[in-house]
Amino acid sequence: MKVLVVGSGGREHALVWKLAQSSKVSKIFCAPGNAGISELATNVDISAEDIEGLTNFALKEEIDLTVVGPEVSLTLGIVDSFQNKGLRIFGPDQKAAILEGSKVFTKDLMEKYAFKAADCVKVVSHVTTMAWVHCGADYEPAGIPAAQMNLLFGLASMLLYGDAFVDQYTEEAVRNPKTISFIRQHLETTPDKELDKLGPEGRHAAWIEVFLKDGRRLTQRAIQRKGSIENPMSREEVCRKFRKLTANVFPDKRIDSFEKMVIHLEQVKDIRELARLLVKEVKSIC
């Protein structure tokens, strides 16, 4: 298997290091890579922001799998570009990559000032023009994918139910009259030209205004989304999110084992042990 890793930092170095240990991987490229990475992979002189160049390279070299590290590559649409060409790539598409910021900022405000949806007169999400075009349309129930890509639905779920997670994206939930009514009465999203000036690095940028019934106006602003290199999640936050994702899929004991293995990944001698924890029945893997 020929693998392309996109990026040039420590995260990409760790990915290359682990991939190099797999007997299934015959060749690793890294674009653009760095000096340390060059000891394990072939560096390619293509910027992580050059989506067209990376796509053409993957086609030319017949890359079997591409793994993306930098947030900026995702927000520029590298996954969309690769998938349109039939190339296998790991990562969220462009819409999903730029959607998370406003939801997280809203949750932070709710925790900081202890208000609820019923306390709100209006909530305005200021986002980049790209985020507004892709995710800021008026919400109309049209199935789960449409709700997942709609900023207003995500904000309403966060405000009404305290989260915007798997349980909030069911066929019943995306058509909930209570959610739809709240969106139409209290939520607004608007493009912000000042955020556009931040360029590619600010594609996740957003700021939230919350107008409360008691007269207060609350704001929250951030340039980088939670989970990025610039705004990393703590170990506790990562583990908590993982447990929420897997709670209805795996038993607690297996989740505990997986969490422990990932936290101490550098001590894992055979990556297949990690893969076995992700399947319900142990079969021949790798």
N, C-alpha and C positions, 0 to 999 in steps of 0.2 A: 504494500500500500504506500502510495506517495502522498505526503501530507504537507500542506502549506499552513504555517502559522503567521498571522498578521500582527505586527507590532515590534517594539524594540526595547521594552522595559523588563523589569524583574518578573512580572507576571508571565510574559511570553517566554522568558528564559526557563522558568519553572515548567511551563507547558512542554517546551522542547525537551527539557531534561527527562521528563516522565515519558514522553512519547518515544524517545530514543531507546527506552528500555523494553519496548514491545517488540516481540519477534514478528509481528504482523506488519510493522512499519519498515519499509525498505529504503525510503529516502525522505528527508525532511528539508523543506525550504523555509526560510523565514524572511519576511519582507517588512521593514528593511533589515531587521536584526541588529546585532551589535557585536563587539569584539568577543565577548564571552560566549555568545550564542554560536559564533562561527566555529567553535571547537566541537559543536555537536550537530550543526546543520549548515546548509549552504545559504549564506545571506544573499538576498536579491535586492538590487538597488531600485526599489519601487516604494514610494511613500505609502504609508498606511491610509492616507487620504486620497490616493490616486485609484479610485474604484475601477475605472475603465482599464487602467494598466494592470491591476491585480486580476481582473476578470480575464483579460487577454492572456496573461501569463498562465493562469490556471487551465485555460483551454489548450494552450500550446503545449504545456507540460503534462497534460492529462492527469491533473491532480485528483486524487480519489476523495480527499476530505480536506476542508479548510477550517481552521479554528481561529476565531477573531478575538483579540485581546482589547484593543483600544475602544473606548466609548465613541470617539469621533467617527471611526470607520462604520460603526453600526448606525449612527444617526445620519450618515451620508448615504446609507442605503446599500451597503455591500452585500447583505444577505439577499435583498431583492434582486440585485444585479446577477449574482451567482445563480440563484434559483431560476431566473428567467432564461439562463443558458443551460439549465439542467445539471448544474454543478452542486455537489453535496457540500454544505457549509453548516457550521454550528453557531447559532446565535439568533437573537430576535430580529425581526424585520424592522424597517425604518419607522413605521408607525408605532410599533410597540416600544422601540428604543427612546422615542421622544415623549412618550405619554406619561411616564411615571412621576415626573417632578411635581406637578401641581397637586396630585393626590397626597404625596408624602408631606408636602409643605402644609397642606390643610390639616392633616393628622397631627403634625407637630404643634400647630396653633391650638387645636382642640385640647391637647394634653397640657399645654402651657397655661391656657386661660380657662380651662374647665367649662366650656360652653357646649351646648347641644344644638342639633338642627332646629329645634323649636325656638331657640333664642335668636335665630338669624332673620334679618330683614332681606339682606342680599349678600351674595358672595360672588366676587368678580375675580376671575383668573386671568392674569396678564401673561401671555406666552409669546414666543417667537412667531413670526408670520408662517413659517413652515409648520410648526405645531398646530397653529390655528387652522390652516388649510387642510391638514391631514386629519386632525382630531377634534376640531372645535365646532363642528356643524351642530345645528339644533338637533336634539335627540328625538328620533322616532323609532319605536320598537320594530326591529327588523331581524331578530335572531341574535344569538350569542356573539358571533364574530363582530357584528356591527356595534354591539354594546361594548365589547372589549376595546374597540378602536375609537370610542367616543369619550372625550374628556369630561363632559357634563355628567354622563352616567357614572363615571368613576368617582367624581366629586360628590355626587348625591349619595352614592353607596357609602362613602367614607363618613359623610355627615350624619346620615340616617341610621346606619347600622354599625358604625365604628370600624369599618374595613372595606376594602375593595379587593376581595380575594375570590377563590374558587366558588365559595358558597353564594356569592353575590352575582354569579354569572351562570345561572341556570335558565332554562326556557321560561319558567314561571317568574323568576326574579327580574329578567330583563323587560317583562311586560307588566310589572307591578304598578297599578294605578297610583299608589302612594308615591313611588319614586318619580314617575313621570310628572305628576302634579307638582312635586317639590322642585323639579328641574325648571319647569315652566314659570313658576312663581318667584323663585329665589336665586337662580343661578345664571351667570353670564360669563362668557369668555371673549377676550378681545386681543388682537395682535398688538404688539408693542415694538415700535421701531427702534427704541433704545436697546432692547434686547437683541434685535437683529444685528446691531453694530458690533456685538461681541464675536461675531463670526462663527466658524464651525465649533469652536470650543464651548460656545454658549448655547448650543442647540437645545440643551435640557433646561436652560434658564427659565425662570418663571417667578412671578410674585403674586401673592394672594391678598385681596382686600376682603375683610369680613365686617359687615355692618350689622351691629346687634341692636336688639330692641331697647336696650338700656342706654343707647346713644353712643356706645363705644365703637371705634373704628380700629380694627386690628389688622396688622400687616405682617407678612412673612416673605422674605426674598432669599433666593439661593441661585447660584450660577450653575453648580454641578449637582446632578441628581444623587440621591443616596445610593451608595454602593459603588460610586466611581472612585478612582484613585484619589481625587481631590477631596472627596467627601465619603470616606469609607464607612462601611458598617462595622460595628464591633462584633467580636466573636459571638457574644450573646444574641445579638440581633440576627446574625446569620443562622445560628442554631434554632432560634425561635421560628424564623421563617421556614426553614427546612421541615421542622416538626409540623407546622401547619399544613404544608404541602403534602406530607406523607401520612398524616394522621388517619385518613380513611383508606389507606392503601396497604400499609404494613403494620404488623404488631409492634408494640412499644419496644420489645426486646431487640427486634431487628433494627429499629430506628436508633436505639442506643448504640448498637454495634457499628452502624454506618457512620454515625456522628463521631464516634471515637476514632474510627479508622481515618476519616477525612482530616480531622484535627491533627493527627499524627501521620500524615501521608508520607512524609519522608522516611518513615520507618517501615512502610509497607513493602515487603519483599516481592510480592506477586500481585500485580494490579487486577488479576482475574478474581482475587478474593473480594475485591470491591464490587466487581460486576456481578458476582454471585449473590450478593446481598440485594441487588436490584431486581431480581427475578423471583417469582413465587415458587418455581420449581427449579432445583439445581440441575442444569443440563450442561452439555459440553459447550463451553464458552471460550472464545478466542482460540 
